[in-house]
């Protein structure tokens, strides 16, 4: 098990007198609405699959990002449960996080204000989802790391999307960073959408630290983002899987694979790979925060 989180990101681009102050404001505004969110019903049909650009802890200082995530979640029925595949957990064979209520979060980052490591996101017991995954993913039981809670690739976006923390959540490891196995993993998870379970890949549409130091490199991350939008519109899973060879700016946009390949889980879980709709489309510090849903 290993965390792939950066330990020395840039200074917060959203100055605030209180770290995560924008998140405090969000909670004060939307908690009643979040608690009244209509639960998924079978008559709604399958939930969409989502890919979210999750950002670093200072996402919690950006009012627009938080608001965009919250309103996106409100636009679909409230899931019965949530399965997250995050950029920050590669583990083979595939494994799951602790499903018990109260499992401590995995604060897999450093170099940020200490408050970010104290913010809670205490979700309900997810044992039923853990059992469902164990039955779905193979004959051998899927190992549960009972003391590993959600990492920041899971809890940061969910704090904004579902701030009431009233939905069971389990995190699933990526058994590989190779594209084809992750497309296949997504396909095995597809049936969960028909049960009102949200399949959420969490990464970043572009993830370049070099662009912080050389803003002119934003031309490469923009080109990669535009290429990904086109490939998604065509439902071209093969090109997405071969992004290193086919995407312009790939070496800059994704010097390592882990923040892009969770998108392939979401694509694999879709009934229609060409159904992608962008729910968030912003460049922040030279990187694309594009987040999409597929049906």
GIPE-V552899 format. One record per residue. RES is the residue in one letter. OMEGA is omega in whole degrees, -180 to 180 (none if undefined). D_FIRST is the distance of its C-alpha to the first C-alpha in whole Angstrom. Layout:
res/omega/d_first
RES/OMEGA/D_FIRST
RES/OMEGA/D_FIRST
This chain:
res/omega/d_first
X/178/0
X/174/4
X/177/7
X/-178/10
X/173/13
X/179/16
X/-177/17
X/179/20
X/-177/22
X/174/26
X/-178/28
X/-180/28
X/-177/31
X/-175/32
X/-179/34
X/179/34
X/179/36
X/176/33
X/-176/29
X/178/28
X/178/32
X/177/32
X/175/30
X/-180/32
X/178/35
X/-180/33
X/-178/33
X/-176/36
X/-162/37
X/-175/36
X/178/34
X/179/37
X/179/37
X/-179/33
X/-180/34
X/-179/37
X/-176/35
X/-180/36
X/175/34
X/176/33
X/-180/36
X/179/36
X/177/39
X/-174/37
X/-177/35
X/170/32
X/171/30
X/168/29
X/-176/26
X/165/24
X/-177/23
X/169/22
X/-163/22
X/178/20
X/176/21
X/179/20
X/-178/21
X/165/25
X/-178/25
X/175/26
X/-175/29
X/-177/30
X/-178/33
X/-180/33
X/180/30
X/-180/29
X/178/33
X/180/32
X/-178/29
X/-177/30
X/174/33
X/-180/31
X/180/30
X/-176/33
X/177/35
X/179/33
X/179/33
X/-178/31
X/171/28
X/179/28
X/-177/24
X/173/21
X/-178/18
X/168/16
X/-172/14
X/176/13
X/-167/13
X/176/10
X/173/7
X/-176/6
X/176/5
X/-7/8
X/-176/10
X/-176/11
X/179/10
X/177/11
X/178/11
X/-175/14
X/-176/17
X/173/19
X/178/22
X/175/21
X/-175/17
X/175/17
X/178/15
X/-177/12
X/-171/14
X/177/12
X/174/15
X/-179/18
X/177/21
X/179/23
X/-177/25
X/-176/24
X/-179/25
X/-179/22
X/178/20
X/-178/23
X/-178/23
X/166/23
X/-171/22
X/-177/22
X/-178/22
X/178/24
X/-178/23
X/-177/21
X/-180/21
X/178/24
X/178/21
X/179/18
X/180/21
X/180/22
X/-180/19
X/178/19
X/-175/22
X/-167/22
X/176/19
X/-179/20
X/179/22
X/177/19
X/176/18
X/-176/14
X/176/12
X/174/12
X/-168/10
X/-179/13
X/178/12
X/176/10
X/179/13
X/175/13
X/-171/12
X/174/15
X/176/15
X/-169/16
X/180/18
X/179/20
X/-178/22
X/177/22
X/178/24
X/-175/26
X/-177/27
X/-171/27
X/177/28
X/178/29
X/-175/26
X/180/27
X/176/25
X/-178/23
X/171/19
X/175/16
X/-179/13
X/180/12
X/169/9
X/-179/10
X/-179/10
X/171/12
X/178/13
X/-174/17
X/-173/19
X/178/21
X/-179/18
X/171/17
X/180/21
X/177/21
X/178/19
X/180/21
X/179/24
X/180/22
X/-171/22
X/-176/25
X/179/27
X/-179/25
X/179/27
X/-179/30
X/-179/29
X/178/29
X/-178/25
X/174/24
X/-172/22
X/170/20
X/-175/18
X/179/18
X/176/18
X/-175/21
X/165/24
X/-173/24
X/-177/22
X/170/24
X/-178/24
X/-178/27
X/176/29
X/-177/29
X/-178/30
X/-175/33
X/180/34
X/178/36
X/176/32
X/175/32
X/180/35
X/-180/32
X/177/29
X/179/32
X/178/33
X/-180/30
X/-180/30
X/177/33
X/-179/32
X/178/29
X/-180/32
X/180/34
X/177/32
X/-180/31
X/179/34
X/-176/35
X/-174/32
X/-179/31
X/-180/28
X/178/28
X/178/29
X/179/26
X/-179/24
X/-173/26
X/-178/26
X/-178/25
X/-169/28
X/-175/30
X/174/29
X/177/31
X/-174/30
X/-177/26
X/177/25
X/-177/26
X/-179/25
X/177/22
X/170/21
X/-167/17
X/-159/17
X/-178/14
X/177/17
X/-168/19
X/172/17
X/174/17
X/-177/21
X/174/21
X/179/19
X/178/22
X/180/25
X/-179/24
X/-177/24
X/170/28
X/-178/31
X/-178/33
X/180/30
X/-175/33
X/-172/33
X/174/31
X/179/33
X/176/32
X/177/31
X/-177/31
X/-179/32
X/168/32
X/179/31
X/-180/30
X/176/30
X/180/30
X/180/27
X/175/28
X/-177/26
X/178/28
X/-169/26
X/171/28
X/-179/28
X/178/29
X/none/31
